[in-house]
């Protein structure tokens, strides 16, 4: 099961970019993390997962997002450990720790 950082709470992440991009992580803990977009955005969003050594393990780019859109992070094959989810929305970038 996955959890965000050292807590088992739902995390709300504000990623500003010419306004606000409200990103909320759901599904922690769970078999597969899910990223929920709280607001729509017309700019591209890039999602990346890295291991602690900085190796890119997974990436997905969305041309735009809708409010309420969910993206499942297909990470169930990864072994237990620490990972980093990087969310880039326009010119803003936010990194979250994921622990399995």
N, CA, C and O of each residue as an XYZ file, in Angstrom:
400
protein
N       0.822     -1.190      0.000
C       0.000      0.000      0.000
C       0.868      1.257      0.000
O       1.994      1.260      0.498
N       0.317      2.308     -0.565
C       1.035      3.576     -0.681
C       0.515      4.549      0.353
O      -0.649      4.485      0.749
N       1.365      5.437      0.783
C       0.944      6.551      1.617
C       1.775      7.765      1.235
O       2.876      7.641      0.699
N       1.236      8.920      1.515
C       1.927     10.157      1.177
C       2.759     10.575      2.367
O       2.225     10.803      3.452
N       4.049     10.678      2.177
C       4.997     11.071      3.204
C       4.832     10.175      4.414
O       4.695      8.961      4.265
N       4.840     10.750      5.615
C       4.776      9.939      6.829
C       3.378      9.895      7.417
O       3.186      9.428      8.540
N       2.408     10.376      6.670
C       1.043     10.410      7.203
C       0.111      9.611      6.322
O       0.441      9.293      5.180
N      -1.039      9.292      6.847
C      -2.052      8.569      6.086
C      -3.245      9.462      5.775
O      -4.347      8.960      5.555
N      -3.047     10.765      5.754
C      -4.145     11.685      5.520
C      -4.182     12.094      4.055
O      -3.176     12.040      3.348
N      -5.356     12.499      3.625
C      -5.481     13.052      2.273
C      -4.751     14.384      2.265
O      -4.903     15.186      3.186
N      -3.979     14.616      1.253
C      -3.158     15.823      1.173
C      -3.680     16.745      0.083
O      -3.934     16.315     -1.043
N      -3.836     18.006      0.425
C      -4.220     18.998     -0.578
C      -2.990     19.813     -0.920
O      -2.319     20.337     -0.031
N      -2.695     19.922     -2.190
C      -1.504     20.626     -2.647
C      -1.941     21.763     -3.554
O      -2.660     21.546     -4.529
N      -1.511     22.960     -3.236
C      -1.819     24.116     -4.075
C      -0.620     24.408     -4.963
O       0.466     24.709     -4.468
N      -0.814     24.322     -6.267
C       0.250     24.620     -7.217
C      -0.188     25.856     -8.008
O      -0.982     25.736     -8.941
N       0.315     27.038     -7.652
C      -0.134     28.257     -8.331
C       0.525     28.446     -9.688
O       1.696     28.118     -9.879
N      -0.231     28.970    -10.606
C       0.314     29.332    -11.911
C      -0.674     30.286    -12.573
O      -1.673     29.852    -13.147
N      -0.396     31.576    -12.492
C      -1.289     32.604    -13.033
C      -2.695     32.399    -12.485
O      -3.673     32.426    -13.231
N      -2.781     32.201    -11.212
C      -4.035     31.885    -10.544
C      -3.747     30.732     -9.608
O      -2.658     30.660     -9.038
N      -4.686     29.838     -9.437
C      -4.431     28.686     -8.577
C      -4.735     27.407     -9.322
O      -5.714     27.322    -10.064
N      -3.910     26.439     -9.122
C      -4.166     25.082     -9.601
C      -4.279     24.227     -8.367
O      -3.274     23.962     -7.709
N      -5.449     23.797     -8.043
C      -5.698     23.058     -6.819
C      -5.538     21.577     -7.104
O      -6.393     20.979     -7.757
N      -4.456     20.975     -6.626
C      -4.202     19.563     -6.833
C      -4.383     18.845     -5.511
O      -3.883     19.304     -4.484
N      -5.082     17.740     -5.521
C      -5.319     17.003     -4.294
C      -5.004     15.532     -4.515
O      -5.512     14.914     -5.450
N      -4.169     14.977     -3.654
C      -3.853     13.554     -3.724
C      -4.893     12.770     -2.958
O      -5.207     13.094     -1.812
N      -5.427     11.740     -3.587
C      -6.392     10.856     -2.942
C      -5.884      9.432     -3.016
O      -4.960      9.140     -3.775
N      -6.471      8.553     -2.244
C      -6.147      7.143     -2.332
C      -4.906      6.754     -1.560
O      -4.274      5.744     -1.870
N      -4.548      7.534     -0.565
C      -3.423      7.179      0.272
C      -3.944      6.779      1.634
O      -4.628      7.607      2.236
N      -3.702      5.623      2.180
C      -2.973      4.537      1.548
C      -3.869      3.771      0.584
O      -5.091      3.915      0.613
N      -3.275      2.981     -0.242
C      -4.009      2.173     -1.192
C      -3.047      1.453     -2.102
O      -1.840      1.691     -2.060
N      -3.580      0.575     -2.922
C      -2.742     -0.194     -3.836
C      -2.148      0.688     -4.924
O      -1.016      0.469     -5.356
N      -2.909      1.686     -5.370
C      -2.444      2.581     -6.429
C      -2.812      4.015     -6.072
O      -3.992      4.305     -5.875
N      -1.839      4.923     -5.984
C      -2.162      6.326     -5.703
C      -2.973      6.934     -6.846
O      -2.814      6.558     -8.008
N      -3.837      7.873     -6.499
C      -4.657      8.583     -7.470
C      -4.471     10.077     -7.249
O      -4.554     10.553     -6.117
N      -4.224     10.809     -8.312
C      -4.111     12.259     -8.247
C      -5.415     12.849     -8.750
O      -5.863     12.521     -9.849
N      -6.025     13.715     -7.958
C      -7.286     14.360     -8.322
C      -7.034     15.846     -8.545
O      -6.436     16.512     -7.699
N      -7.485     16.361     -9.672
C      -7.357     17.775     -9.973
C      -8.624     18.479     -9.498
O      -9.725     18.177     -9.957
N      -8.452     19.423     -8.570
C      -9.594     20.122     -8.001
C     -10.120     21.232     -8.893
O     -11.281     21.620     -8.765
N      -9.295     21.753     -9.793
C      -9.730     22.809    -10.698
C      -9.257     22.488    -12.111
O      -8.340     21.692    -12.310
N      -9.886     23.108    -13.062
C      -9.491     22.919    -14.452
C      -8.273     23.776    -14.766
O      -8.051     24.813    -14.139
N      -7.493     23.336    -15.735
C      -6.343     24.112    -16.183
C      -6.158     23.942    -17.670
O      -6.308     22.841    -18.200
N      -5.832     25.036    -18.349
C      -5.664     24.966    -19.798
C      -4.210     24.752    -20.196
O      -3.911     24.578    -21.377
N      -3.305     24.762    -19.224
C      -1.884     24.534    -19.512
C      -1.543     23.059    -19.348
O      -2.242     22.337    -18.637
N      -0.487     22.611    -19.992
C      -0.066     21.217    -19.832
C       0.349     20.917    -18.394
O       0.896     21.769    -17.693
N       0.077     19.697    -17.980
C       0.480     19.198    -16.666
C       1.356     17.979    -16.900
O       0.977     17.062    -17.629
N       2.527     17.972    -16.282
C       3.428     16.829    -16.393
C       3.543     16.164    -15.033
O       3.804     16.824    -14.027
N       3.347     14.852    -15.008
C       3.476     14.054    -13.799
C       4.682     13.142    -13.970
O       4.813     12.466    -14.991
N       5.564     13.121    -12.974
C       6.749     12.271    -13.039
C       6.974     11.627    -11.681
O       6.730     12.245    -10.644
N       7.444     10.378    -11.690
C       7.813      9.683    -10.462
C       9.283      9.304    -10.565
O       9.727      8.726    -11.557
N      10.030      9.645     -9.511
C      11.467      9.382     -9.447
C      11.777      8.517     -8.235
O      11.051      8.537     -7.242
N      12.865      7.756     -8.328
C      13.377      7.063     -7.150
C      14.308      8.036     -6.417
O      14.593      9.112     -6.942
N      14.795      7.680     -5.201
C      15.659      8.601     -4.457
C      16.956      8.962     -5.184
O      17.557      9.994     -4.887
N      17.391      8.137     -6.125
C      18.588      8.434     -6.896
C      18.348      9.371     -8.063
O      19.286      9.705     -8.788
N      17.092      9.806     -8.262
C      16.766     10.733     -9.339
C      16.411     10.071    -10.656
O      16.223     10.760    -11.659
N      16.314      8.742    -10.675
C      15.965      8.029    -11.908
C      14.471      8.163    -12.174
O      13.652      7.898    -11.294
N      14.118      8.578    -13.392
C      12.720      8.703    -13.796
C      12.134      7.306    -13.984
O      12.652      6.509    -14.766
N      11.049      7.015    -13.259
C      10.420      5.692    -13.319
C       9.125      5.698    -14.107
O       8.736      4.677    -14.674
N       8.454      6.842    -14.147
C       7.167      6.941    -14.835
C       6.897      8.397    -15.151
O       7.266      9.288    -14.387
N       6.249      8.634    -16.288
C       5.918     10.000    -16.692
C       4.643     10.002    -17.504
O       4.388      9.086    -18.286
N       3.847     11.033    -17.312
C       2.655     11.229    -18.131
C       2.444     12.723    -18.305
O       2.567     13.487    -17.348
N       2.125     13.145    -19.536
C       1.818     14.548    -19.785
C       0.366     14.661    -20.221
O      -0.110     13.909    -21.071
N      -0.317     15.613    -19.619
C      -1.714     15.899    -19.945
C      -1.756     17.263    -20.609
O      -1.167     18.211    -20.092
N      -2.433     17.387    -21.734
C      -2.469     18.672    -22.433
C      -3.270     19.708    -21.657
O      -2.969     20.900    -21.726
N      -4.267     19.276    -20.933
C      -5.058     20.123    -20.047
C      -5.808     19.212    -19.099
O      -5.927     18.014    -19.353
N      -6.313     19.763    -18.016
C      -7.041     18.955    -17.047
C      -8.388     19.580    -16.759
O      -8.560     20.794    -16.863
N      -9.337     18.745    -16.399
C     -10.675     19.185    -16.024
C     -10.822     19.075    -14.513
O     -10.183     18.236    -13.877
N     -11.666     19.926    -13.945
C     -11.955     19.826    -12.517
C     -12.561     18.459    -12.240
O     -13.499     18.042    -12.920
N     -12.039     17.778    -11.264
C     -12.528     16.447    -10.923
C     -11.840     15.320    -11.673
O     -12.110     14.149    -11.403
N     -10.964     15.643    -12.603
C     -10.249     14.602    -13.352
C      -9.315     13.837    -12.424
O      -8.628     14.432    -11.594
N      -9.293     12.525    -12.567
C      -8.423     11.679    -11.765
C      -7.415     10.982    -12.660
O      -7.731     10.565    -13.774
N      -6.200     10.864    -12.153
C      -5.145     10.143    -12.866
C      -4.589      9.095    -11.911
O      -4.090      9.413    -10.832
N      -4.688      7.848    -12.332
C      -4.120      6.751    -11.549
C      -2.636      6.639    -11.848
O      -2.232      6.642    -13.011
N      -1.825      6.542    -10.807
C      -0.386      6.407    -10.984
C      -0.051      4.923    -10.975
O      -0.130      4.298     -9.918
N       0.320      4.331    -12.111
C       0.539      2.878    -12.203
C       1.876      2.472    -11.582
O       2.847      2.194    -12.287
N       1.904      2.445    -10.268
C       3.156      2.210     -9.553
C       3.142      0.914     -8.754
O       4.046      0.677     -7.953
N       2.139      0.075     -8.956
C       2.003     -1.134     -8.156
C       3.162     -2.111     -8.331
O       3.353     -2.984     -7.483
N       3.931     -1.991     -9.393
C       5.054     -2.897     -9.644
C       6.322     -2.498     -8.888
O       7.274     -3.276     -8.830
N       6.342     -1.299     -8.312
C       7.545     -0.828     -7.627
C       7.697     -1.482     -6.259
O       6.706     -1.721     -5.570
N       8.936     -1.772     -5.864
C       9.163     -2.366     -4.545
C       8.958     -1.335     -3.430
O       8.857     -0.136     -3.689
N       8.900     -1.819     -2.195
C       8.760     -0.937     -1.042
C       9.906      0.065     -1.022
O      11.043     -0.264     -1.360
N       9.591      1.287     -0.625
C      10.623      2.305     -0.554
C      10.059      3.701     -0.690
O       8.845      3.903     -0.658
N      10.955      4.661     -0.844
C      10.616      6.067     -0.970
C      10.675      6.478     -2.441
O      11.592      6.098     -3.169
N       9.684      7.257     -2.863
C       9.623      7.759     -4.240
C       9.170      9.215     -4.202
O       8.637      9.682     -3.195
N       9.384      9.918     -5.292
C       8.999     11.321     -5.388
C       8.071     11.515     -6.581
O       8.389     11.115     -7.701
N       6.918     12.136     -6.325
C       5.981     12.500     -7.375
C       6.161     13.987     -7.638
O       5.975     14.812     -6.743
N       6.525     14.323     -8.871
C       6.695     15.718     -9.253
C       5.553     16.108    -10.178
O       5.294     15.443    -11.180
N       4.869     17.203     -9.827
C       3.750     17.709    -10.611
C       4.148     19.081    -11.134
O       4.418     19.999    -10.358
N       4.182     19.214    -12.463
C       4.502     20.508    -13.060
C       3.261     21.018    -13.775
O       2.703     20.347    -14.643
N       2.840     22.223    -13.389
C       1.633     22.849    -13.921
C       2.030     24.226    -14.410
O       2.230     25.134    -13.604
N       2.148     24.398    -15.726
C       2.645     25.666    -16.258
C       4.078     25.877    -15.795
O       4.940     25.033    -16.043
N       4.338     26.984    -15.132
C       5.681     27.290    -14.647
C       5.914     26.851    -13.203
O       6.999     27.070    -12.665
N       4.926     26.241    -12.571
C       5.046     25.830    -11.176
C       5.318     24.340    -11.079
O       4.803     23.539    -11.859
N       6.144     23.991    -10.098
C       6.502     22.588     -9.899
C       6.389     22.275     -8.405
O       6.816     23.062     -7.560
N       5.809     21.117     -8.097
C       5.662     20.699     -6.707
C       6.058     19.231     -6.611
O       5.706     18.428     -7.475
N       6.796     18.884     -5.553
C       7.246     17.515     -5.371
C       6.695     16.958     -4.071
O       6.777     17.601     -3.025
N       6.132     15.758     -4.142
C       5.591     15.059     -2.981
C       6.348     13.777     -2.753
O       6.749     13.107     -3.705
N       6.548     13.427     -1.490
C       7.158     12.136     -1.153
C       6.061     11.074     -1.098
O       5.005     11.284     -0.501
N       6.327      9.944     -1.725
C       5.442      8.791     -1.656
C       6.205      7.649     -1.009
O       7.366      7.406     -1.339
N       5.558      6.949     -0.092
C       6.191      5.817      0.579
C       5.339      4.580      0.346
O       4.118      4.601      0.497
N       6.015      3.512     -0.022
C       5.296      2.261     -0.210
C       5.736      1.285      0.846
O       5.254      0.152      0.880
